[in-house]
Amino acid sequence: MRTVAVVGTSLAGLRSAQELRGRGFDGRLVMIGAEPPYDRPPLSKDFLLGRVSVDDIALAGQDDLDALAAEWHLGARAEKLGREGVTLGDGTTIAADGYVIATGAVARNLGAARNLDGVHTLRTLDDAVALKRDLAAAPSSVVVIGAGFIGAEVASACRLLGHEVTVIEAMPVPLAPVLGARMGAVCGELHTENDVRLITGVPVAGFTGTGRVTGVRLGDGREIRADLVVAGVGTRPATEWLTGSGLAVDDGVLVDSGCVTANPRVVAVGDVARYRCPLRGRRVRAEHWTAAGEQPGVAVANLLAGSTVTRFARHGYFWSDQYGRRLQFAGVATEDVRITEGDVAAKRFVATYHRDDVLTGVFAIDSPRPFTRLRRAL
Ligand SMILES: Cc1cc2nc3c(=O)[nH]c(=O)nc-3n(C[C@H](O)[C@H](O)[C@H](O)COP(=O)(O)OP(=O)(O)OC[C@H]3O[C@@H](n4cnc5c(N)ncnc54)[C@H](O)[C@@H]3O)c2cc1C
């Protein structure tokens, strides 16, 4: 393999390049990315709170980037992948023997509401800068739509910044699909215990305001005043540029358990990849930092081997920081939840999930040591 093109230069793309060089690939390495490599998790946490700057969230220093001896096309968007190679927005086509797809995901927006001032999503640094600027203009009422991890973290940051915050969640219990109903309810309490109003089980029906948003209309007829709205309503994989590539795409690039597409010269990693998870027995998009950092090791080994010789079989792990507390989860949630350490009411505990008495998952709030011990037992 003489040339490898990596498309997407964030966490999964950068790690892929490092893996390629680390495994002895000494050919031409082409890096194509709409943005420079930076870390996303701080965007909804310390960056929003003003505790870290743009420089602090770079994923690699200039020396590390230079050490890759790569050809960089930053600020360049791949428009097409075809037989002749990757075509960029300026018409340049880069032919390669191997391709790593690492284009991640984009935030879902709220349809027509996106045209109202004061309505935000949070995925990119530009989004975070815009949100931070708008918050600094001192809106008093912030409405967060969606009580998933991004929504919860934004609500927490806005509250810590002194805003009045309402979180609206369409499901009866926040985070239930990920953590189960019992632990999801505990996460819901984190909002209410920190003077954030949590409204669950009601969808958003629309928005009020012309020019700038003034309120959110709920499905039950209520109207919640809003000076600023943040939608944390999930993502969709960045796959538009793959239309016509011949690759199978269905809520992500479909890959096997080794992150390889039906074409062994093309692998996909990180949030854009919907891989066959051996532990779950179905295809999933991991959408977590750890998976985006670990999948490249597997994908690149397979790309260089020309076939799937190794699989990604790690238990999903993620963390979240809300209201000064650290939440951690690994594995799979079930209905059989047991509190193994700590005190749920004090929001410092470890819970384990079981199926037929076999440990399947661990969730913890502010208990990193026991969490790590139990995670190893998974
Ligand atoms: C605000 C926020 C907070 C988060 N917090 C946590 C957390 O606390 N814990 C956790 O586990 N995970 C967290 N995550 C998730 C984690 O950041 C992602 O899983 C991770 O960033 C995925 O990395 P990736 O490289 O696959 O995709 P991305 O980070 O999305 O990177 C994809 C890159 O590809 C570029 N790109 C897209 N299309 C094209 C194209 N056509 N041509 C060229 N370039 C393109 C994009 O601009 C982007 O730079 C958070 C995510 C966000 C947004």
The ligand as an SDF file (V2000), in Angstrom:
LIG
                    3D

 53 58  0  0  0  0  0  0  0  0999 V2000
  -20.0230   18.7670   22.8030 C   0  0  0  0  0  0  0  0  0  0  0  0
  -19.5850   17.3370   22.8580 C   0  0  0  0  0  0  0  0  0  0  0  0
  -19.2340   16.7670   24.0710 C   0  0  0  0  0  0  0  0  0  0  0  0
  -18.8580   15.4330   24.1410 C   0  0  0  0  0  0  0  0  0  0  0  0
  -18.5330   14.8920   25.3380 N   0  0  0  0  0  0  0  0  0  0  0  0
  -18.1770   13.5970   25.4230 C   0  0  0  0  0  0  0  0  0  0  0  0
  -17.8640   13.0140   26.6700 C   0  0  0  0  0  0  0  0  0  0  0  0
  -17.9080   13.6610   27.7200 O   0  0  0  0  0  0  0  0  0  0  0  0
  -17.5270   11.6920   26.7050 N   0  0  0  0  0  0  0  0  0  0  0  0
  -17.4690   10.9220   25.5690 C   0  0  0  0  0  0  0  0  0  0  0  0
  -17.1760    9.7290   25.6500 O   0  0  0  0  0  0  0  0  0  0  0  0
  -17.7630   11.4630   24.3580 N   0  0  0  0  0  0  0  0  0  0  0  0
  -18.1120   12.7710   24.2610 C   0  0  0  0  0  0  0  0  0  0  0  0
  -18.4250   13.3260   23.0510 N   0  0  0  0  0  0  0  0  0  0  0  0
  -18.3480   12.4740   21.8340 C   0  0  0  0  0  0  0  0  0  0  0  0
  -16.9380   12.4650   21.2130 C   0  0  0  0  0  0  0  0  0  0  0  0
  -16.4230   13.7540   21.1820 O   0  0  0  0  0  0  0  0  0  0  0  0
  -17.0620   11.8790   19.8240 C   0  0  0  0  0  0  0  0  0  0  0  0
  -17.4080   10.5190   19.9720 O   0  0  0  0  0  0  0  0  0  0  0  0
  -15.7580   12.0050   19.0270 C   0  0  0  0  0  0  0  0  0  0  0  0
  -15.4450   13.3470   18.8190 O   0  0  0  0  0  0  0  0  0  0  0  0
  -15.8750   11.2950   17.6970 C   0  0  0  0  0  0  0  0  0  0  0  0
  -14.7280   11.5230   16.9770 O   0  0  0  0  0  0  0  0  0  0  0  0
  -14.7080   11.3380   15.3950 P   0  0  0  0  0  0  0  0  0  0  0  0
  -13.3060   11.6880   14.9810 O   0  0  0  0  0  0  0  0  0  0  0  0
  -15.2630   10.0330   15.0240 O   0  0  0  0  0  0  0  0  0  0  0  0
  -15.7380   12.3930   14.8100 O   0  0  0  0  0  0  0  0  0  0  0  0
  -15.7630   13.9780   14.8880 P   0  0  0  0  0  0  0  0  0  0  0  0
  -15.1670   14.4270   16.1710 O   0  0  0  0  0  0  0  0  0  0  0  0
  -17.1510   14.3960   14.5510 O   0  0  0  0  0  0  0  0  0  0  0  0
  -14.7920   14.4340   13.7090 O   0  0  0  0  0  0  0  0  0  0  0  0
  -15.1050   14.2970   12.3540 C   0  0  0  0  0  0  0  0  0  0  0  0
  -14.2950   15.3160   11.5780 C   0  0  0  0  0  0  0  0  0  0  0  0
  -14.5370   15.1260   10.1800 O   0  0  0  0  0  0  0  0  0  0  0  0
  -14.7690   16.3870    9.5720 C   0  0  0  0  0  0  0  0  0  0  0  0
  -15.5790   16.1650    8.3670 N   0  0  0  0  0  0  0  0  0  0  0  0
  -16.8960   15.8470    8.2900 C   0  0  0  0  0  0  0  0  0  0  0  0
  -17.2710   15.7020    7.0050 N   0  0  0  0  0  0  0  0  0  0  0  0
  -16.1720   15.9270    6.2470 C   0  0  0  0  0  0  0  0  0  0  0  0
  -15.9020   15.9140    4.8380 C   0  0  0  0  0  0  0  0  0  0  0  0
  -16.8480   15.6130    3.9350 N   0  0  0  0  0  0  0  0  0  0  0  0
  -14.6380   16.2180    4.4230 N   0  0  0  0  0  0  0  0  0  0  0  0
  -13.6540   16.4960    5.3380 C   0  0  0  0  0  0  0  0  0  0  0  0
  -13.8490   16.5190    6.6620 N   0  0  0  0  0  0  0  0  0  0  0  0
  -15.0820   16.2300    7.1120 C   0  0  0  0  0  0  0  0  0  0  0  0
  -15.4880   17.1860   10.6400 C   0  0  0  0  0  0  0  0  0  0  0  0
  -15.3920   18.5720   10.3900 O   0  0  0  0  0  0  0  0  0  0  0  0
  -14.7160   16.7520   11.8900 C   0  0  0  0  0  0  0  0  0  0  0  0
  -13.5830   17.5430   12.0920 O   0  0  0  0  0  0  0  0  0  0  0  0
  -18.7980   14.6600   22.9400 C   0  0  0  0  0  0  0  0  0  0  0  0
  -19.1700   15.2360   21.7250 C   0  0  0  0  0  0  0  0  0  0  0  0
  -19.5520   16.5630   21.6650 C   0  0  0  0  0  0  0  0  0  0  0  0
  -19.9440   17.1600   20.3480 C   0  0  0  0  0  0  0  0  0  0  0  0
  1  2  1  0
  2  3  1  0
  2 52  2  0
  3  4  2  0
  4  5  1  0
  4 50  1  0
  5  6  2  0
  6  7  1  0
  6 13  1  0
  7  8  2  0
  7  9  1  0
  9 10  1  0
 10 11  2  0
 10 12  1  0
 12 13  2  0
 13 14  1  0
 14 15  1  0
 14 50  1  0
 15 16  1  0
 16 17  1  0
 16 18  1  0
 18 19  1  0
 18 20  1  0
 20 21  1  0
 20 22  1  0
 22 23  1  0
 23 24  1  0
 24 25  2  0
 24 26  1  0
 24 27  1  0
 27 28  1  0
 28 29  2  0
 28 30  1  0
 28 31  1  0
 31 32  1  0
 32 33  1  0
 33 34  1  0
 33 48  1  0
 34 35  1  0
 35 36  1  0
 35 46  1  0
 36 37  1  0
 36 45  1  0
 37 38  2  0
 38 39  1  0
 39 40  1  0
 39 45  2  0
 40 41  1  0
 40 42  2  0
 42 43  1  0
 43 44  2  0
 44 45  1  0
 46 47  1  0
 46 48  1  0
 48 49  1  0
 50 51  2  0
 51 52  1  0
 52 53  1  0
M  END
$$$$
